[in-house]
Amino acid sequence: MSNFKKYSAFYDLLYRDKDYAAEANYVARTIRNAIPHARTILELGSGTGRHGRFLAAMGFDVHGIERSAEMVSLARAASCPPSSETAGSFCCEVGDICTANLGRTFDAVIALFHVMSYQTTNQALQAAFQVVTLRQAGCFCSTSGTGRLSSRRDRRSALRKLPMSTTG
């Protein structure tokens, strides 16, 4: 059994106490503060889709890329939480964030938890950033560590709007 199969079988159990709803709310507010009419999000390392599904319930169209086929299977099998807003959508695909070619741009790109730190060489990190295809004036939000984004201390430093060029 591969490590991904072992990990995916217990992933949601390991993080059952993680407040995904609060974290998704924070990410949504951060994105909407930067880009008020944002609708599309590329989620790098979407895992079992919990953040993506919450963001979809808040009206975003989220496209996830996840390396683990087992995680994508779990993400596709789960349903989105109930929504009081105009629901968006969540879909995900198996892929490598260093080589994905989606052929489209997004209002925002998110890489939550440890996704970017899994890139262990400068070459891999640069390749992952090449996949980030933002619309002009889009934003990239990334976190590191396992801290909850819902704590007041983490809110000040965890996510930052980074100016990015959409050319070369």
OpenMM code with the backbone's topology and positions (N, CA, C; nanometers):
from openmm import Vec3, app, unit

residues = "MET SER ASN PHE LYS LYS TYR SER ALA PHE TYR ASP LEU LEU TYR ARG ASP LYS ASP TYR ALA ALA GLU ALA ASN TYR VAL ALA ARG THR ILE ARG ASN ALA ILE PRO HIS ALA ARG THR ILE LEU GLU LEU GLY SER GLY THR GLY ARG HIS GLY ARG PHE LEU ALA ALA MET GLY PHE ASP VAL HIS GLY ILE GLU ARG SER ALA GLU MET VAL SER LEU ALA ARG ALA ALA SER CYS PRO PRO SER SER GLU THR ALA GLY SER PHE CYS CYS GLU VAL GLY ASP ILE CYS THR ALA ASN LEU GLY ARG THR PHE ASP ALA VAL ILE ALA LEU PHE HIS VAL MET SER TYR GLN THR THR ASN GLN ALA LEU GLN ALA ALA PHE GLN VAL VAL THR LEU ARG GLN ALA GLY CYS PHE CYS SER THR SER GLY THR GLY ARG LEU SER SER ARG ARG ASP ARG ARG SER ALA LEU ARG LYS LEU PRO MET SER THR THR GLY".split()
positions = [
    Vec3(0.0849, -0.1180, 0.0000),
    Vec3(0.0000, 0.0000, 0.0000),
    Vec3(0.0897, 0.1246, 0.0000),
    Vec3(0.0602, 0.2184, -0.0909),
    Vec3(0.1416, 0.3400, -0.1002),
    Vec3(0.1181, 0.4303, 0.0209),
    Vec3(0.2142, 0.5191, 0.0440),
    Vec3(0.1979, 0.6147, 0.1541),
    Vec3(0.0741, 0.7005, 0.1353),
    Vec3(0.0454, 0.7415, 0.0083),
    Vec3(-0.0736, 0.8222, -0.0165),
    Vec3(-0.2001, 0.7457, 0.0206),
    Vec3(-0.2053, 0.6166, -0.0115),
    Vec3(-0.3234, 0.5375, 0.0233),
    Vec3(-0.3396, 0.5297, 0.1743),
    Vec3(-0.2288, 0.5061, 0.2435),
    Vec3(-0.2349, 0.4984, 0.3901),
    Vec3(-0.2795, 0.6319, 0.4487),
    Vec3(-0.2174, 0.7392, 0.4028),
    Vec3(-0.2463, 0.8731, 0.4549),
    Vec3(-0.3898, 0.9148, 0.4245),
    Vec3(-0.4339, 0.8914, 0.3017),
    Vec3(-0.5683, 0.9355, 0.2630),
    Vec3(-0.6764, 0.8629, 0.3421),
    Vec3(-0.6503, 0.7392, 0.3793),
    Vec3(-0.7491, 0.6628, 0.4555),
    Vec3(-0.7761, 0.7259, 0.5923),
    Vec3(-0.6778, 0.7972, 0.6459),
    Vec3(-0.6912, 0.8540, 0.7801),
    Vec3(-0.6887, 1.0064, 0.7822),
    Vec3(-0.6752, 1.0702, 0.6678),
    Vec3(-0.6559, 1.2151, 0.6604),
    Vec3(-0.7659, 1.2928, 0.7330),
    Vec3(-0.8909, 1.2685, 0.6960),
    Vec3(-1.0005, 1.3440, 0.7582),
    Vec3(-1.0160, 1.3099, 0.9063),
    Vec3(-0.9819, 1.1884, 0.9442),
    Vec3(-0.9852, 1.1509, 1.0848),
    Vec3(-0.8770, 1.2263, 1.1630),
    Vec3(-0.7570, 1.2343, 1.1065),
    Vec3(-0.6474, 1.3054, 1.1725),
    Vec3(-0.6797, 1.4530, 1.1945),
    Vec3(-0.7514, 1.5123, 1.1000),
    Vec3(-0.7804, 1.6562, 1.1063),
    Vec3(-0.9272, 1.6848, 1.1374),
    Vec3(-0.9934, 1.5941, 1.2043),
    Vec3(-1.1363, 1.6107, 1.2337),
    Vec3(-1.1647, 1.7319, 1.3213),
    Vec3(-1.0675, 1.7744, 1.4024),
    Vec3(-1.0885, 1.8903, 1.4898),
    Vec3(-1.0487, 2.0211, 1.4233),
    Vec3(-0.9976, 2.0152, 1.3045),
    Vec3(-0.9579, 2.1363, 1.2309),
    Vec3(-1.0844, 2.2107, 1.1887),
    Vec3(-1.0875, 2.3389, 1.2105),
    Vec3(-1.2066, 2.4189, 1.1800),
    Vec3(-1.2020, 2.4669, 1.0346),
    Vec3(-1.2320, 2.3766, 0.9435),
    Vec3(-1.2281, 2.4070, 0.8005),
    Vec3(-1.3241, 2.5197, 0.7632),
    Vec3(-1.4407, 2.5235, 0.8263),
    Vec3(-1.5388, 2.6282, 0.7946),
    Vec3(-1.4832, 2.7662, 0.8285),
    Vec3(-1.4243, 2.7811, 0.9467),
    Vec3(-1.3673, 2.9103, 0.9866),
    Vec3(-1.2508, 2.9477, 0.8959),
    Vec3(-1.1665, 2.8513, 0.8611),
    Vec3(-1.0534, 2.8793, 0.7735),
    Vec3(-1.1016, 2.9206, 0.6347),
    Vec3(-1.2017, 2.8508, 0.5824),
    Vec3(-1.2553, 2.8867, 0.4506),
    Vec3(-1.3190, 3.0255, 0.4547),
    Vec3(-1.3869, 3.0574, 0.5640),
    Vec3(-1.4436, 3.1923, 0.5784),
    Vec3(-1.3344, 3.2978, 0.5740),
    Vec3(-1.2245, 3.2716, 0.6432),
    Vec3(-1.1138, 3.3662, 0.6448),
    Vec3(-1.0520, 3.3815, 0.5051),
    Vec3(-1.0309, 3.2704, 0.4376),
    Vec3(-0.9759, 3.2747, 0.3008),
    Vec3(-1.0708, 3.3520, 0.2095),
    Vec3(-1.2002, 3.3253, 0.2201),
    Vec3(-1.2990, 3.3955, 0.1363),
    Vec3(-1.2960, 3.5461, 0.1626),
    Vec3(-1.2916, 3.5853, 0.2886),
    Vec3(-1.2848, 3.7290, 0.3219),
    Vec3(-1.1566, 3.7912, 0.2673),
    Vec3(-1.0456, 3.7215, 0.2820),
    Vec3(-0.9176, 3.7727, 0.2324),
    Vec3(-0.9223, 3.7932, 0.0814),
    Vec3(-0.9749, 3.6949, 0.0110),
    Vec3(-0.9853, 3.7055, -0.1349),
    Vec3(-1.0808, 3.8179, -0.1733),
    Vec3(-1.1967, 3.8236, -0.1090),
    Vec3(-1.2954, 3.9277, -0.1441),
    Vec3(-1.2473, 4.0679, -0.1075),
    Vec3(-1.1661, 4.0804, -0.0038),
    Vec3(-1.1080, 4.2109, 0.0275),
    Vec3(-1.0109, 4.2543, -0.0817),
    Vec3(-0.9386, 4.1596, -0.1364),
    Vec3(-0.8416, 4.1910, -0.2422),
    Vec3(-0.9094, 4.2079, -0.3771),
    Vec3(-1.0085, 4.1233, -0.4054),
    Vec3(-1.0775, 4.1220, -0.5344),
    Vec3(-1.2268, 4.1040, -0.5073),
    Vec3(-1.3016, 4.2133, -0.4929),
    Vec3(-1.4422, 4.2039, -0.4512),
    Vec3(-1.5304, 4.1137, -0.5383),
    Vec3(-1.5044, 4.1062, -0.6659),
    Vec3(-1.5904, 4.0254, -0.7536),
    Vec3(-1.5265, 3.8925, -0.7914),
    Vec3(-1.4315, 3.8462, -0.7118),
    Vec3(-1.3652, 3.7191, -0.7401),
    Vec3(-1.4667, 3.6058, -0.7419),
    Vec3(-1.4500, 3.5170, -0.8341),
    Vec3(-1.5398, 3.4015, -0.8455),
    Vec3(-1.4612, 3.2707, -0.8567),
    Vec3(-1.3473, 3.2726, -0.9288),
    Vec3(-1.2765, 3.1481, -0.9568),
    Vec3(-1.1512, 3.1345, -0.8708),
    Vec3(-1.1315, 3.0136, -0.8182),
    Vec3(-1.0159, 2.9836, -0.7335),
    Vec3(-0.9514, 2.8546, -0.7833),
    Vec3(-0.8198, 2.8580, -0.7973),
    Vec3(-0.7417, 2.7374, -0.8189),
    Vec3(-0.6848, 2.6981, -0.6831),
    Vec3(-0.7135, 2.5760, -0.6395),
    Vec3(-0.6619, 2.5280, -0.5116),
    Vec3(-0.5516, 2.4266, -0.5381),
    Vec3(-0.4300, 2.4638, -0.5051),
    Vec3(-0.3162, 2.3733, -0.5203),
    Vec3(-0.3117, 2.2817, -0.3990),
    Vec3(-0.3085, 2.1517, -0.4228),
    Vec3(-0.3074, 2.0562, -0.3126),
    Vec3(-0.4406, 2.0529, -0.2408),
    Vec3(-0.5454, 2.0153, -0.3122),
    Vec3(-0.6807, 2.0241, -0.2574),
    Vec3(-0.7158, 1.9132, -0.1586),
    Vec3(-0.6305, 1.8139, -0.1430),
    Vec3(-0.6554, 1.7085, -0.0440),
    Vec3(-0.7900, 1.6422, -0.0642),
    Vec3(-0.8653, 1.6266, 0.0440),
    Vec3(-0.9977, 1.5641, 0.0362),
    Vec3(-1.1067, 1.6660, 0.0057),
    Vec3(-1.0662, 1.7893, -0.0250),
    Vec3(-1.1610, 1.8887, -0.0739),
    Vec3(-1.2406, 1.9651, 0.0294),
    Vec3(-1.2035, 1.9574, 0.1539),
    Vec3(-1.2856, 2.0220, 0.2569),
    Vec3(-1.2858, 2.1741, 0.2446),
    Vec3(-1.1689, 2.2371, 0.2270),
    Vec3(-1.1675, 2.3827, 0.2069),
    Vec3(-1.2427, 2.4184, 0.0787),
    Vec3(-1.2151, 2.3461, -0.0283),
    Vec3(-1.2776, 2.3755, -0.1579),
    Vec3(-1.4288, 2.3667, -0.1541),
    Vec3(-1.4812, 2.2672, -0.0853),
    Vec3(-1.6272, 2.2529, -0.0760),
    Vec3(-1.6886, 2.3662, 0.0053),
    Vec3(-1.6241, 2.4072, 0.1134),
    Vec3(-1.6753, 2.5209, 0.1906),
    Vec3(-1.6716, 2.6486, 0.1064),
    Vec3(-1.5638, 2.6686, 0.0320),
    Vec3(-1.5548, 2.7876, -0.0538),
    Vec3(-1.6603, 2.7836, -0.1642),
    Vec3(-1.6882, 2.6665, -0.2176),
    Vec3(-1.7941, 2.6527, -0.3187),
    Vec3(-1.9296, 2.6907, -0.2596),
    Vec3(-1.9531, 2.6508, -0.1362),
    Vec3(-2.0794, 2.6850, -0.0695),
    Vec3(-2.0915, 2.8355, -0.0472),
    Vec3(-1.9783, 2.9063, -0.0523),
    Vec3(-1.9786, 3.0526, -0.0371),
    Vec3(-1.9837, 3.1239, -0.1712),
    Vec3(-2.0040, 3.0489, -0.2779),
    Vec3(-2.0230, 3.1112, -0.4082),
    Vec3(-1.9045, 3.1085, -0.5027),
    Vec3(-1.7934, 3.0470, -0.4632),
    Vec3(-1.6767, 3.0398, -0.5503),
    Vec3(-1.6808, 2.9150, -0.6380),
    Vec3(-1.6218, 2.9257, -0.7547),
    Vec3(-1.5983, 2.8087, -0.8394),
    Vec3(-1.4539, 2.7679, -0.8157),
    Vec3(-1.4363, 2.6535, -0.7503),
    Vec3(-1.3038, 2.6081, -0.7072),
    Vec3(-1.2613, 2.4885, -0.7913),
    Vec3(-1.1401, 2.4978, -0.8435),
    Vec3(-1.0810, 2.3866, -0.9186),
    Vec3(-0.9570, 2.3423, -0.8424),
    Vec3(-0.9570, 2.2185, -0.7939),
    Vec3(-0.8456, 2.1677, -0.7154),
    Vec3(-0.7540, 2.0779, -0.7960),
    Vec3(-0.6273, 2.0837, -0.7621),
    Vec3(-0.5282, 1.9908, -0.8158),
    Vec3(-0.4687, 1.9182, -0.6962),
    Vec3(-0.4690, 1.7863, -0.7012),
    Vec3(-0.4197, 1.7043, -0.5906),
    Vec3(-0.3389, 1.5879, -0.6476),
    Vec3(-0.2245, 1.5646, -0.5910),
    Vec3(-0.1350, 1.4600, -0.6402),
    Vec3(-0.1876, 1.3191, -0.6119),
    Vec3(-0.2582, 1.3025, -0.5027),
    Vec3(-0.3043, 1.1709, -0.4594),
    Vec3(-0.4392, 1.1345, -0.5215),
    Vec3(-0.4404, 1.0284, -0.5996),
    Vec3(-0.5661, 0.9810, -0.6590),
    Vec3(-0.6661, 0.9407, -0.5510),
    Vec3(-0.6156, 0.8863, -0.4407),
    Vec3(-0.7033, 0.8458, -0.3308),
    Vec3(-0.7721, 0.9670, -0.2675),
    Vec3(-0.6977, 1.0747, -0.2498),
    Vec3(-0.7569, 1.1973, -0.1935),
    Vec3(-0.8612, 1.2545, -0.2891),
    Vec3(-0.8311, 1.2558, -0.4179),
    Vec3(-0.9265, 1.3076, -0.5168),
    Vec3(-1.0537, 1.2235, -0.5149),
    Vec3(-1.0395, 1.0943, -0.5038),
    Vec3(-1.1568, 1.0062, -0.4971),
    Vec3(-1.2433, 1.0400, -0.3761),
    Vec3(-1.1815, 1.0630, -0.2611),
    Vec3(-1.2566, 1.1025, -0.1411),
    Vec3(-1.3220, 1.2394, -0.1598),
    Vec3(-1.2498, 1.3316, -0.2219),
    Vec3(-1.3045, 1.4662, -0.2447),
    Vec3(-1.4261, 1.4614, -0.3356),
    Vec3(-1.4188, 1.3811, -0.4394),
    Vec3(-1.5301, 1.3712, -0.5347),
    Vec3(-1.6521, 1.3031, -0.4734),
    Vec3(-1.6303, 1.2142, -0.3784),
    Vec3(-1.7412, 1.1398, -0.3170),
    Vec3(-1.8164, 1.2224, -0.2132),
    Vec3(-1.7515, 1.3241, -0.1575),
    Vec3(-1.8133, 1.4048, -0.0523),
    Vec3(-1.9042, 1.5114, -0.1134),
    Vec3(-2.0006, 1.5552, -0.0353),
    Vec3(-2.0916, 1.6593, -0.0838),
    Vec3(-2.0528, 1.7938, -0.0224),
    Vec3(-2.0989, 1.8998, -0.0864),
    Vec3(-2.0740, 2.0351, -0.0360),
    Vec3(-2.1657, 2.0636, 0.0818),
    Vec3(-2.1191, 2.1453, 0.1766),
    Vec3(-2.2071, 2.1838, 0.2880),
    Vec3(-2.3221, 2.2699, 0.2376),
    Vec3(-2.4320, 2.2741, 0.3135),
    Vec3(-2.5444, 2.3588, 0.2723),
    Vec3(-2.5007, 2.5045, 0.2576),
    Vec3(-2.5642, 2.5733, 0.1641),
    Vec3(-2.5251, 2.7107, 0.1350),
    Vec3(-2.6440, 2.8038, 0.1457),
    Vec3(-2.6185, 2.9208, 0.2040),
    Vec3(-2.7219, 3.0240, 0.2052),
    Vec3(-2.6964, 3.1250, 0.0938),
    Vec3(-2.5802, 3.1126, 0.0293),
    Vec3(-2.5452, 3.2018, -0.0812),
    Vec3(-2.5708, 3.1298, -0.2129),
    Vec3(-2.5528, 3.2028, -0.3210),
    Vec3(-2.5589, 3.1379, -0.4510),
    Vec3(-2.4398, 3.0449, -0.4598),
    Vec3(-2.4676, 2.9174, -0.4670),
    Vec3(-2.3607, 2.8188, -0.4612),
    Vec3(-2.2708, 2.8262, -0.5830),
    Vec3(-2.1445, 2.8027, -0.5578),
    Vec3(-2.0466, 2.7896, -0.6642),
    Vec3(-2.0311, 2.6417, -0.6960),
    Vec3(-1.9103, 2.6033, -0.7322),
    Vec3(-1.8854, 2.4637, -0.7652),
    Vec3(-1.7476, 2.4228, -0.7154),
    Vec3(-1.7321, 2.2932, -0.6967),
    Vec3(-1.6024, 2.2384, -0.6598),
    Vec3(-1.5761, 2.1169, -0.7456),
    Vec3(-1.4600, 2.1162, -0.8089),
    Vec3(-1.4151, 1.9975, -0.8809),
    Vec3(-1.2659, 1.9833, -0.8557),
    Vec3(-1.2168, 1.8642, -0.8702),
    Vec3(-1.0732, 1.8453, -0.8512),
    Vec3(-1.0250, 1.7365, -0.9453),
    Vec3(-0.8964, 1.7399, -0.9695),
    Vec3(-0.8361, 1.6424, -1.0589),
    Vec3(-0.7032, 1.5972, -1.0010),
    Vec3(-0.6635, 1.4783, -1.0419),
    Vec3(-0.5327, 1.4274, -1.0041),
    Vec3(-0.4296, 1.4997, -1.0899),
    Vec3(-0.3280, 1.5534, -1.0259),
    Vec3(-0.2237, 1.6215, -1.1001),
    Vec3(-0.1117, 1.6659, -1.0094),
    Vec3(-0.0048, 1.7058, -1.0702),
    Vec3(0.1125, 1.7556, -1.0004),
    Vec3(0.1119, 1.9072, -1.0124),
    Vec3(0.1179, 1.9779, -0.9021),
    Vec3(0.1101, 2.1241, -0.9079),
    Vec3(0.2311, 2.1848, -0.9775),
    Vec3(0.3336, 2.1055, -1.0026),
    Vec3(0.4525, 2.1556, -1.0724),
    Vec3(0.4410, 2.1427, -1.2237),
    Vec3(0.3471, 2.0628, -1.2714),
    Vec3(0.3381, 2.0390, -1.4159),
    Vec3(0.1985, 2.0593, -1.4738),
    Vec3(0.1012, 2.0918, -1.3916),
    Vec3(-0.0367, 2.1071, -1.4394),
    Vec3(-0.0454, 2.2171, -1.5445),
    Vec3(-0.1274, 2.1946, -1.6455),
    Vec3(-0.1515, 2.2937, -1.7499),
    Vec3(-0.3018, 2.3004, -1.7711),
    Vec3(-0.3648, 2.3968, -1.7068),
    Vec3(-0.5108, 2.4036, -1.7081),
    Vec3(-0.5661, 2.4844, -1.8239),
    Vec3(-0.4829, 2.5657, -1.8868),
    Vec3(-0.5286, 2.6424, -2.0022),
    Vec3(-0.6287, 2.7515, -1.9696),
    Vec3(-0.6292, 2.7978, -1.8471),
    Vec3(-0.7194, 2.9064, -1.8080),
    Vec3(-0.6602, 2.9835, -1.6920),
    Vec3(-0.7176, 3.0982, -1.6622),
    Vec3(-0.6710, 3.1799, -1.5509),
    Vec3(-0.7757, 3.1804, -1.4403),
    Vec3(-0.7348, 3.2246, -1.3227),
    Vec3(-0.8205, 3.2267, -1.2054),
    Vec3(-0.8106, 3.3620, -1.1368),
    Vec3(-0.9161, 3.3980, -1.0638),
    Vec3(-0.9137, 3.5217, -0.9851),
    Vec3(-0.8175, 3.5092, -0.8681),
    Vec3(-0.8111, 3.3905, -0.8092),
    Vec3(-0.7252, 3.3678, -0.6932),
    Vec3(-0.6697, 3.2261, -0.6990),
    Vec3(-0.5541, 3.2096, -0.6392),
    Vec3(-0.4931, 3.0778, -0.6237),
    Vec3(-0.4616, 3.0620, -0.4759),
    Vec3(-0.4979, 2.9454, -0.4217),
    Vec3(-0.4694, 2.9188, -0.2814),
    Vec3(-0.3855, 2.7916, -0.2702),
    Vec3(-0.2970, 2.7919, -0.1729),
    Vec3(-0.2144, 2.6755, -0.1398),
    Vec3(-0.2085, 2.6708, 0.0127),
    Vec3(-0.2995, 2.5951, 0.0717),
    Vec3(-0.3154, 2.5966, 0.2166),
    Vec3(-0.2415, 2.4812, 0.2828),
    Vec3(-0.2172, 2.4993, 0.4106),
    Vec3(-0.1518, 2.3974, 0.4914),
    Vec3(-0.0042, 2.3922, 0.4522),
    Vec3(0.0491, 2.2802, 0.4147),
    Vec3(0.1922, 2.2677, 0.3834),
    Vec3(0.2197, 2.2525, 0.2345),
    Vec3(0.1261, 2.2813, 0.1497),
    Vec3(0.1390, 2.2485, 0.0077),
    Vec3(0.2686, 2.2999, -0.0538),
    Vec3(0.2994, 2.4247, -0.0354),
    Vec3(0.4199, 2.4785, -0.0991),
    Vec3(0.5470, 2.4233, -0.0346),
    Vec3(0.5420, 2.3881, 0.0925),
    Vec3(0.6620, 2.3340, 0.1573),
    Vec3(0.6913, 2.1901, 0.1142),
    Vec3(0.5980, 2.1245, 0.0481),
    Vec3(0.6252, 1.9918, -0.0081),
    Vec3(0.7170, 2.0011, -0.1308),
    Vec3(0.7332, 2.1197, -0.1846),
    Vec3(0.8253, 2.1397, -0.2972),
    Vec3(0.9638, 2.1529, -0.2356),
    Vec3(1.0460, 2.0516, -0.2496),
    Vec3(1.1696, 2.0429, -0.1726),
    Vec3(1.2933, 2.0957, -0.2448),
    Vec3(1.2770, 2.1417, -0.3671),
    Vec3(1.3896, 2.2032, -0.4378),
    Vec3(1.3447, 2.3381, -0.4932),
    Vec3(1.4399, 2.4249, -0.5183),
    Vec3(1.4067, 2.5535, -0.5797),
    Vec3(1.3405, 2.5324, -0.7151),
    Vec3(1.3873, 2.4340, -0.7897),
    Vec3(1.3298, 2.4050, -0.9213),
    Vec3(1.1820, 2.3660, -0.9092),
    Vec3(1.1499, 2.2818, -0.8127),
    Vec3(1.0105, 2.2409, -0.7929),
    Vec3(0.9246, 2.3593, -0.7497),
    Vec3(0.9768, 2.4417, -0.6599),
    Vec3(0.9012, 2.5584, -0.6147),
    Vec3(0.8757, 2.6546, -0.7302),
    Vec3(0.9766, 2.6801, -0.8118),
    Vec3(0.9593, 2.7671, -0.9280),
    Vec3(0.8592, 2.7070, -1.0259),
    Vec3(0.8631, 2.5762, -1.0449),
    Vec3(0.7680, 2.5107, -1.1354),
    Vec3(0.6255, 2.5257, -1.0828),
    Vec3(0.6068, 2.5122, -0.9519),
    Vec3(0.4734, 2.5280, -0.8933),
    Vec3(0.4224, 2.6699, -0.9161),
    Vec3(0.5083, 2.7691, -0.9019),
    Vec3(0.4660, 2.9074, -0.9248),
    Vec3(0.4350, 2.9331, -1.0721),
    Vec3(0.4942, 2.8585, -1.1629),
    Vec3(0.4623, 2.8742, -1.3049),
    Vec3(0.3195, 2.8275, -1.3346),
    Vec3(0.2688, 2.7359, -1.2537),
    Vec3(0.1318, 2.6852, -1.2713),
    Vec3(0.0290, 2.7896, -1.2282),
    Vec3(0.0693, 2.8787, -1.1384),
    Vec3(-0.0209, 2.9815, -1.0856),
    Vec3(-0.0556, 3.0776, -1.1988),
    Vec3(-0.1750, 3.0614, -1.2531),
    Vec3(-0.2190, 3.1428, -1.3667),
    Vec3(-0.3331, 3.2329, -1.3224),
    Vec3(-0.2943, 3.3532, -1.2828),
    Vec3(-0.3906, 3.4497, -1.2301),
    Vec3(-0.4364, 3.5471, -1.3371),
    Vec3(-0.5590, 3.5925, -1.3213),
    Vec3(-0.6048, 3.7057, -1.4010),
    Vec3(-0.5294, 3.8287, -1.3550),
    Vec3(-0.5283, 3.9308, -1.4371),
    Vec3(-0.4633, 4.0540, -1.3959),
    Vec3(-0.5260, 4.1012, -1.2653),
    Vec3(-0.4429, 4.1426, -1.1719),
    Vec3(-0.4855, 4.1876, -1.0388),
    Vec3(-0.5413, 4.0727, -0.9545),
    Vec3(-0.5047, 3.9487, -0.9857),
    Vec3(-0.5449, 3.8351, -0.9042),
    Vec3(-0.4612, 3.8274, -0.7784),
    Vec3(-0.4935, 3.7332, -0.6896),
    Vec3(-0.4137, 3.7198, -0.5683),
    Vec3(-0.3784, 3.5741, -0.5426),
    Vec3(-0.2644, 3.5546, -0.4806),
    Vec3(-0.2158, 3.4231, -0.4418),
    Vec3(-0.2109, 3.4199, -0.2896),
    Vec3(-0.2765, 3.3214, -0.2292),
    Vec3(-0.2788, 3.3069, -0.0844),
    Vec3(-0.2182, 3.1731, -0.0474),
    Vec3(-0.1208, 3.1770, 0.0403),
    Vec3(-0.0546, 3.0541, 0.0827),
    Vec3(-0.0353, 3.0569, 0.2333),
    Vec3(-0.0421, 2.9404, 0.2938),
    Vec3(-0.0135, 2.9274, 0.4359),
    Vec3(0.0931, 2.8216, 0.4529),
    Vec3(0.1559, 2.8225, 0.5679),
    Vec3(0.2478, 2.7152, 0.6018),
    Vec3(0.2215, 2.6768, 0.7454),
    Vec3(0.2541, 2.5564, 0.7796),
    Vec3(0.2307, 2.5096, 0.9151),
    Vec3(0.0914, 2.4531, 0.9308),
    Vec3(0.0653, 2.4040, 1.0486),
    Vec3(-0.0628, 2.3401, 1.0753),
    Vec3(-0.1518, 2.4251, 1.1643),
    Vec3(-0.1103, 2.5489, 1.1928),
    Vec3(-0.1897, 2.6369, 1.2787),
    Vec3(-0.3249, 2.6675, 1.2183),
    Vec3(-0.4186, 2.6923, 1.3025),
    Vec3(-0.5526, 2.7252, 1.2559),
    Vec3(-0.5562, 2.8699, 1.2088),
    Vec3(-0.6161, 2.8924, 1.0934),
    Vec3(-0.6281, 3.0277, 1.0394),
    Vec3(-0.7330, 3.1080, 1.1135),
    Vec3(-0.8103, 3.0430, 1.1975),
    Vec3(-0.9190, 3.1126, 1.2639),
    Vec3(-0.8738, 3.1836, 1.3912),
    Vec3(-0.7498, 3.1636, 1.4359),
    Vec3(-0.7063, 3.2339, 1.5561),
    Vec3(-0.6659, 3.3763, 1.5216),
    Vec3(-0.6844, 3.4664, 1.6138),
    Vec3(-0.6561, 3.6088, 1.5889),
    Vec3(-0.5100, 3.6296, 1.5494),
    Vec3(-0.4162, 3.5647, 1.6161),
    Vec3(-0.2743, 3.5811, 1.5869),
    Vec3(-0.2433, 3.5356, 1.4447),
    Vec3(-0.2981, 3.4219, 1.4035),
    Vec3(-0.2708, 3.3699, 1.2707),
    Vec3(-0.3306, 3.4581, 1.1622),
    Vec3(-0.4421, 3.5219, 1.1905),
    Vec3(-0.5069, 3.6057, 1.0895),
    Vec3(-0.4181, 3.7210, 1.0459),
    Vec3(-0.3355, 3.7695, 1.1355),
    Vec3(-0.2496, 3.8831, 1.1004),
    Vec3(-0.1396, 3.8442, 1.0049),
    Vec3(-0.0903, 3.7196, 1.0115),
    Vec3(0.0290, 3.6870, 0.9355),
    Vec3(0.0145, 3.5709, 0.8383),
    Vec3(-0.0897, 3.4915, 0.8500),
    Vec3(-0.0945, 3.3679, 0.7724),
    Vec3(-0.1140, 3.3903, 0.6232),
    Vec3(-0.1997, 3.4808, 0.5841),
    Vec3(-0.2255, 3.5033, 0.4428),
    Vec3(-0.1858, 3.6450, 0.4058),
    Vec3(-0.1249, 3.6574, 0.2929),
    Vec3(-0.0858, 3.7889, 0.2451),
    Vec3(-0.1209, 3.8001, 0.0975),
    Vec3(-0.1648, 3.9174, 0.0595),
    Vec3(-0.1883, 3.9435, -0.0819),
    Vec3(-0.0533, 3.9796, -0.1427),
    Vec3(-0.0138, 3.9052, -0.2427),
    Vec3(0.1143, 3.9294, -0.3068),
    Vec3(0.0922, 3.9861, -0.4450),
    Vec3(0.1566, 4.0980, -0.4780),
    Vec3(0.1439, 4.1480, -0.6149),
    Vec3(0.2149, 4.0531, -0.7091),
    Vec3(0.1480, 4.0123, -0.8153),
    Vec3(0.2091, 3.9196, -0.9097),
    Vec3(0.1851, 3.9672, -1.0509),
    Vec3(0.2814, 3.9475, -1.1315),
    Vec3(0.2673, 3.9793, -1.2731),
    Vec3(0.2007, 3.8622, -1.3426),
    Vec3(0.1151, 3.8902, -1.4367),
    Vec3(0.0510, 3.7815, -1.5116),
    Vec3(0.1270, 3.7543, -1.6405),
    Vec3(0.2395, 3.8207, -1.6587),
    Vec3(0.3206, 3.7947, -1.7771),
    Vec3(0.4536, 3.7347, -1.7344),
    Vec3(0.5060, 3.6449, -1.8192),
    Vec3(0.6362, 3.5827, -1.8045),
    Vec3(0.6879, 3.5846, -1.6702),
] * unit.nanometer
topology = app.Topology()
chain = topology.addChain("A")
for resn in residues:
    res = topology.addResidue(resn, chain)
    for name in ("N", "CA", "C"):
        topology.addAtom(name, app.Element.getBySymbol(name[0]), res)
